[in-house]
Amino acid sequence: MITKFKLSAISVCLALAIPVLSIAANNALKPKSEVIDTVYTLSNNVDNNEVFAFQRSATGAMTPTGRFATGGKGTGGGLGNQGALEISQDGNYLFAVNPGSNEVSVFSIKSGGELTLLDRAFDQGLTPVSVTVDHNRVFVVNAGDDSIFGYKFDRKLGKLEPLPLSHKSLSSSRTGPAQISFDKEGETLVVTEKATNKITTFVIDDEGNTPANGVSFNSAGQTPFGFYINKRNRLIVSEAHGGAAGASSVSAYQIKEDGSLQLVNTAAATGQAAACWIVTTPNGRIAYTTNTASGTVSSFSVKSDGTLTLLQAVAASEGGATDMAMSNDGKVLYVLSQASHSVGVYSIDKNGVLAKTNTLTGLPVGDTGLVVR
């Protein structure tokens, strides 16, 4: 897990030159008609885990809008994860991990983005760090006991019920899991394991509930971390290479019907250090990865066959950049920094070039996860 962050001189200059907005608590949310995006991040506070919300209006203005308690606890430090928050396909629910109390919280998302806590369900595993949802099923990956665990989700009541026999082990102990996600068919779960340099998949049974035992595949690059699965069921993975200088990369795989992985593009280099988090534009044609140790964001073009081409090794500078989220219209990239406890806001032009427009500061130490509705 990457634990040290470097603030580049460029990112410091940008912070001084760009308007800064502080996170405010309990402000009224704007009417839905005025809001383009509502963005959520998780405090991971040890005593009172909370979801922080802020909004982008039609004018481009960014407004911190509220804090919503999960009812659980965080760990107060970085989790080495992607996916601490997830939004349901219909956009009506938000799921949050509580790694300090071994729980998952469920919120309903009201008009304008306000959250209402509906449920808090116990995790049979230890230290959930990433969550994924596919309609009426929710799964987490647990860093404390190297496992996955699943729930049946009642979409009418917003309640989680544990799935029998869903507590499955990863490839070994001390795997350092980073992310879990369903594939686009909802038939396979994918988990990246940083410490073992493996990607483990779990095929869901014919009833769509219980996963089979995991099958592990060697990662094309070392320290597989965050990933994104596109509409063609291609898996695009960022690889931190243990944080070694200039060694980061991104690889692409095809997820096959049996849950196996076929390598499509091996370890395309970023030329940066510690590529950990990854996100793509809505059309899937451009991918961005944060290089945490370098304090930069790199961009790649993604062809229809999964081939990756580096566009810009340094598409942006953001000290200690970690998680990212893409706006629904594909015009804005949000970048979370655990080093400065802030979110950098970048516009995206038609060629994928980034330009910083805002910085929102005041997030707590240990903040994790970033999603957009």
C-alpha positions as CSV (number, residue, x, y, z in Angstrom):
1,M,0.0,0.0,0.0
2,I,1.3,3.4,-0.9
3,T,1.5,5.4,2.3
4,K,3.8,8.4,1.4
5,F,2.7,11.3,-0.8
6,K,4.7,13.9,-2.5
7,L,3.4,17.4,-3.1
8,S,4.9,18.7,-6.4
9,A,5.8,22.3,-6.9
10,I,3.4,22.5,-9.8
11,S,0.4,21.4,-7.7
12,V,1.2,23.9,-5.0
13,C,1.3,26.7,-7.6
14,L,-2.0,25.5,-9.0
15,A,-3.6,25.5,-5.5
16,L,-2.5,29.1,-5.0
17,A,-3.8,30.3,-8.4
18,I,-7.2,28.6,-8.4
19,P,-10.3,29.4,-6.3
20,V,-10.5,27.3,-3.2
21,L,-13.8,26.2,-1.7
22,S,-14.1,24.7,1.9
23,I,-16.4,21.8,2.7
24,A,-19.3,23.1,4.8
25,A,-21.6,20.9,6.9
26,N,-25.4,20.7,6.7
27,N,-25.9,23.2,4.0
28,A,-29.2,23.0,2.0
29,L,-28.9,21.1,-1.3
30,K,-29.7,22.9,-4.5
31,P,-32.9,22.2,-6.4
32,K,-32.3,19.3,-8.8
33,S,-32.9,21.5,-11.9
34,E,-29.8,23.6,-11.0
35,V,-27.4,20.6,-10.4
36,I,-25.3,18.9,-13.1
37,D,-23.5,16.5,-10.8
38,T,-23.6,15.5,-7.1
39,V,-20.2,14.1,-6.0
40,Y,-19.7,12.0,-2.9
41,T,-16.6,11.0,-0.9
42,L,-16.2,9.1,2.4
43,S,-14.6,10.6,5.5
44,N,-13.4,7.2,6.9
45,N,-13.4,8.8,10.4
46,V,-12.7,6.4,13.2
47,D,-15.6,7.6,15.4
48,N,-18.2,8.8,13.0
49,N,-17.9,7.7,9.3
50,E,-19.6,10.2,7.0
51,V,-20.3,10.8,3.4
52,F,-19.4,14.3,2.2
53,A,-21.4,15.7,-0.7
54,F,-20.8,18.6,-3.1
55,Q,-22.4,19.7,-6.3
56,R,-21.6,21.2,-9.7
57,S,-24.2,23.6,-11.1
58,A,-25.1,24.4,-14.6
59,T,-22.9,27.4,-14.4
60,G,-19.9,25.3,-13.4
61,A,-19.8,26.5,-9.8
62,M,-18.9,23.9,-7.1
63,T,-20.7,24.0,-3.8
64,P,-20.1,21.8,-0.7
65,T,-23.5,20.7,0.3
66,G,-23.7,18.3,3.2
67,R,-22.4,15.5,5.5
68,F,-24.3,12.3,6.1
69,A,-23.4,9.9,8.9
70,T,-23.1,6.2,7.8
71,G,-23.8,5.0,11.4
72,G,-20.5,3.1,11.3
73,K,-16.8,3.6,11.8
74,G,-13.8,4.1,9.5
75,T,-10.1,3.5,10.2
76,G,-8.8,7.1,10.0
77,G,-6.2,6.3,7.4
78,G,-5.7,5.4,3.7
79,L,-7.2,2.0,2.8
80,G,-5.2,1.3,-0.4
81,N,-8.5,0.8,-2.2
82,Q,-10.7,1.9,-5.1
83,G,-14.5,1.7,-4.7
84,A,-15.3,2.6,-1.0
85,L,-18.5,4.1,-2.4
86,E,-20.8,2.8,-5.1
87,I,-24.1,4.0,-6.6
88,S,-26.8,1.6,-7.9
89,Q,-27.5,1.4,-11.6
90,D,-30.8,3.2,-11.2
91,G,-29.0,6.1,-9.3
92,N,-31.4,5.7,-6.3
93,Y,-29.0,4.2,-3.7
94,L,-25.5,4.8,-2.4
95,F,-23.5,2.1,-0.7
96,A,-20.6,2.9,1.7
97,V,-18.1,0.7,3.5
98,N,-17.4,1.0,7.2
99,P,-14.0,-0.6,7.5
100,G,-13.6,0.2,11.2
101,S,-16.9,-1.5,12.2
102,N,-17.1,-4.2,9.5
103,E,-20.4,-3.0,8.0
104,V,-21.9,-1.7,4.8
105,S,-24.3,1.3,4.9
106,V,-27.1,2.0,2.4
107,F,-28.5,5.4,1.6
108,S,-31.4,6.5,-0.5
109,I,-30.5,9.4,-2.8
110,K,-33.2,12.0,-2.8
111,S,-34.0,14.6,-5.4
112,G,-31.1,17.1,-5.5
113,G,-28.7,14.5,-4.0
114,E,-29.6,14.5,-0.3
115,L,-28.9,11.2,1.4
116,T,-31.1,9.2,3.9
117,L,-29.6,6.3,5.8
118,L,-31.7,3.2,5.3
119,D,-29.7,0.3,6.5
120,R,-26.4,-0.8,8.1
121,A,-25.5,-4.5,7.5
122,F,-22.8,-6.5,9.3
123,D,-20.0,-7.9,7.1
124,Q,-19.0,-11.5,7.9
125,G,-15.5,-10.6,6.8
126,L,-13.1,-8.1,8.3
127,T,-12.3,-4.5,7.1
128,P,-14.4,-4.0,4.0
129,V,-12.5,-1.6,1.7
130,S,-14.5,-1.8,-1.6
131,V,-18.1,-2.4,-2.6
132,T,-19.9,-3.3,-5.8
133,V,-23.6,-3.6,-6.8
134,D,-25.5,-5.3,-9.5
135,H,-29.2,-4.7,-9.3
136,N,-30.3,-6.8,-6.2
137,R,-26.8,-8.0,-5.2
138,V,-24.1,-6.3,-3.3
139,F,-20.6,-7.6,-2.6
140,V,-17.6,-6.3,-0.6
141,V,-13.9,-7.3,-0.5
142,N,-12.3,-7.4,2.9
143,A,-8.7,-6.5,3.6
144,G,-8.7,-7.8,7.1
145,D,-9.3,-11.5,6.3
146,D,-8.7,-11.5,2.5
147,S,-12.2,-12.4,1.5
148,I,-15.4,-11.4,-0.3
149,F,-18.9,-11.3,1.2
150,G,-22.3,-10.7,-0.4
151,Y,-25.8,-9.5,0.3
152,K,-29.2,-9.7,-1.3
153,F,-30.5,-6.2,-1.7
154,D,-34.2,-5.4,-1.3
155,R,-34.6,-2.5,-3.7
156,K,-38.1,-1.5,-2.3
157,L,-37.0,-1.3,1.3
158,G,-33.3,-0.5,0.8
159,K,-32.3,-3.3,3.1
160,L,-29.4,-5.8,2.8
161,E,-29.7,-9.5,3.7
162,P,-26.5,-11.7,3.9
163,L,-26.2,-14.2,1.1
164,P,-25.6,-17.8,2.4
165,L,-22.2,-19.3,1.4
166,S,-21.0,-16.0,-0.1
167,H,-18.0,-15.5,2.3
168,K,-15.1,-16.7,0.0
169,S,-11.4,-16.5,0.3
170,L,-9.0,-14.6,-2.0
171,S,-5.9,-16.3,-3.4
172,S,-4.1,-16.4,-0.1
173,S,-3.6,-14.5,3.1
174,R,-2.2,-10.9,3.1
175,T,-3.3,-10.3,-0.5
176,G,-3.8,-6.5,-0.1
177,P,-7.1,-6.4,-2.0
178,A,-7.7,-3.0,-3.7
179,Q,-11.1,-3.3,-5.5
180,I,-14.0,-5.5,-6.2
181,S,-16.5,-5.1,-9.1
182,F,-19.1,-7.1,-11.0
183,D,-18.5,-7.5,-14.7
184,K,-21.0,-5.9,-17.1
185,E,-23.1,-9.1,-17.3
186,G,-23.3,-9.4,-13.5
187,E,-21.9,-13.0,-13.8
188,T,-18.4,-12.6,-12.6
189,L,-16.8,-10.7,-9.6
190,V,-13.3,-9.3,-10.2
191,V,-10.8,-8.5,-7.4
192,T,-7.3,-7.0,-7.7
193,E,-4.7,-8.2,-5.2
194,K,-1.8,-5.7,-4.7
195,A,0.5,-7.9,-2.6
196,T,0.3,-11.1,-4.6
197,N,0.3,-9.5,-8.1
198,K,-2.8,-11.4,-9.0
199,I,-6.4,-10.7,-10.2
200,T,-8.9,-13.1,-8.7
201,T,-12.4,-13.8,-10.3
202,F,-15.5,-15.4,-8.8
203,V,-18.2,-16.8,-11.1
204,I,-21.7,-16.4,-9.8
205,D,-24.0,-19.5,-9.8
206,D,-27.0,-20.0,-12.0
207,E,-29.3,-18.5,-9.5
208,G,-27.2,-15.3,-9.6
209,N,-26.3,-15.3,-5.9
210,T,-23.5,-17.5,-4.6
211,P,-20.0,-17.2,-6.0
212,A,-17.9,-20.2,-6.8
213,N,-14.4,-20.4,-5.2
214,G,-12.0,-17.8,-6.7
215,V,-9.7,-18.5,-9.6
216,S,-6.5,-16.3,-9.7
217,F,-4.6,-15.0,-12.7
218,N,-1.1,-13.4,-12.8
219,S,-1.2,-9.7,-13.4
220,A,0.5,-8.4,-16.5
221,G,2.1,-5.6,-14.3
222,Q,3.1,-5.6,-10.7
223,T,0.8,-4.3,-7.9
224,P,-2.6,-4.3,-9.8
225,F,-4.7,-1.7,-8.1
226,G,-7.8,0.1,-9.5
227,F,-9.7,-1.0,-12.5
228,Y,-12.6,-0.3,-14.8
229,I,-14.8,-2.7,-16.8
230,N,-16.2,-1.3,-20.1
231,K,-19.3,-2.2,-22.1
232,R,-17.4,-4.9,-24.0
233,N,-16.5,-6.5,-20.7
234,R,-12.8,-5.5,-21.1
235,L,-11.0,-5.0,-17.8
236,I,-8.6,-2.0,-17.7
237,V,-6.2,-2.2,-14.7
238,S,-3.8,0.3,-13.2
239,E,-0.5,-1.1,-11.9
240,A,1.5,0.6,-9.2
241,H,4.7,-1.5,-9.5
242,G,5.3,-1.1,-5.8
243,G,5.7,2.7,-6.2
244,A,9.0,2.4,-8.2
245,A,10.0,5.6,-10.0
246,G,8.8,5.7,-13.6
247,A,7.5,2.1,-13.5
248,S,3.7,2.5,-13.4
249,S,1.6,0.9,-16.1
250,V,-1.9,0.1,-17.3
251,S,-3.0,-3.3,-18.8
252,A,-6.2,-4.5,-20.5
253,Y,-7.9,-7.9,-20.4
254,Q,-11.0,-9.6,-21.8
255,I,-13.3,-11.1,-19.2
256,K,-14.5,-14.4,-20.7
257,E,-17.8,-16.2,-20.0
258,D,-16.1,-18.7,-17.7
259,G,-14.6,-15.9,-15.6
260,S,-11.1,-16.3,-17.0
261,L,-9.0,-13.4,-18.2
262,Q,-7.4,-13.0,-21.7
263,L,-4.6,-10.4,-21.9
264,V,-5.4,-7.8,-24.5
265,N,-2.7,-5.1,-23.9
266,T,0.2,-5.7,-21.5
267,A,1.6,-3.1,-19.2
268,A,1.4,0.2,-21.2
269,A,3.8,2.5,-19.3
270,T,2.8,5.8,-17.8
271,G,6.4,6.9,-17.1
272,Q,5.2,7.9,-13.6
273,A,5.2,6.3,-10.1
274,A,2.4,4.4,-8.4
275,A,-0.5,4.3,-10.8
276,C,-3.2,3.3,-8.4
277,W,-6.7,4.6,-9.4
278,I,-8.3,4.6,-12.9
279,V,-11.4,5.9,-14.5
280,T,-12.6,6.3,-18.1
281,T,-14.8,8.8,-20.0
282,P,-18.5,7.6,-20.5
283,N,-17.7,6.4,-24.1
284,G,-14.7,4.5,-22.8
285,R,-12.3,6.0,-25.3
286,I,-10.0,7.8,-22.8
287,A,-8.7,6.4,-19.5
288,Y,-7.1,8.4,-16.7
289,T,-4.9,7.1,-14.0
290,T,-3.6,8.8,-10.9
291,N,0.1,8.3,-10.2
292,T,0.1,8.9,-6.4
293,A,3.8,9.0,-5.7
294,S,4.4,11.3,-8.7
295,G,1.5,13.5,-7.9
296,T,0.2,13.4,-11.5
297,V,-2.6,12.1,-13.7
298,S,-1.8,10.2,-17.0
299,S,-4.2,9.8,-19.9
300,F,-4.6,6.9,-22.4
301,S,-6.6,6.3,-25.5
302,V,-8.6,3.1,-25.5
303,K,-9.4,1.5,-28.8
304,S,-12.5,-0.7,-29.4
305,D,-10.2,-3.8,-29.2
306,G,-8.8,-2.7,-25.8
307,T,-5.5,-1.5,-27.2
308,L,-4.0,1.3,-25.0
309,T,-1.9,4.2,-26.1
310,L,-0.4,6.8,-23.8
311,L,-1.7,10.3,-24.6
312,Q,-0.1,12.3,-21.9
313,A,2.2,11.0,-19.1
314,V,1.4,14.2,-17.2
315,A,-2.1,15.3,-18.1
316,A,-2.4,17.1,-14.8
317,S,-0.5,17.6,-11.5
318,E,-2.3,16.9,-8.3
319,G,-0.2,16.2,-5.2
320,G,-0.9,12.8,-3.6
321,A,-3.7,12.1,-6.1
322,T,-5.7,9.0,-5.2
323,D,-9.3,8.3,-6.3
324,M,-11.1,9.8,-9.2
325,A,-14.6,10.1,-10.6
326,M,-16.0,11.2,-14.0
327,S,-19.0,13.5,-14.5
328,N,-22.0,12.0,-16.2
329,D,-21.6,14.2,-19.2
330,G,-17.9,13.3,-19.5
331,K,-16.8,16.9,-19.3
332,V,-15.4,17.0,-15.8
333,L,-12.9,14.9,-13.9
334,Y,-12.8,15.0,-10.1
335,V,-9.5,14.0,-8.4
336,L,-9.3,13.2,-4.7
337,S,-6.0,14.0,-2.9
338,Q,-5.4,12.3,0.4
339,A,-2.2,14.3,0.8
340,S,-4.0,17.7,0.8
341,H,-7.4,16.3,1.8
342,S,-9.0,18.0,-1.2
343,V,-10.7,17.4,-4.5
344,G,-9.3,18.9,-7.7
345,V,-11.8,19.7,-10.4
346,Y,-10.7,19.5,-14.1
347,S,-12.5,20.3,-17.3
348,I,-12.0,17.8,-20.2
349,D,-11.9,19.0,-23.8
350,K,-12.8,17.0,-26.9
351,N,-9.3,15.6,-27.1
352,G,-9.2,14.5,-23.4
353,V,-7.0,17.4,-22.3
354,L,-7.5,18.4,-18.7
355,A,-7.6,22.0,-17.3
356,K,-8.0,22.7,-13.6
357,T,-11.0,24.9,-12.6
358,N,-11.5,24.5,-8.9
359,T,-10.1,22.9,-5.7
360,L,-12.4,21.9,-2.8
361,T,-10.5,21.7,0.5
362,G,-11.2,20.7,4.1
363,L,-11.8,17.0,3.7
364,P,-10.8,14.9,6.7
365,V,-7.6,12.8,7.1
366,G,-8.2,9.3,5.6
367,D,-10.9,10.3,3.2
368,T,-11.5,7.7,0.5
369,G,-13.7,6.9,-2.4
370,L,-15.3,9.2,-5.0
371,V,-18.5,8.7,-7.0
372,V,-20.7,11.0,-9.1
373,R,-24.5,10.9,-9.6
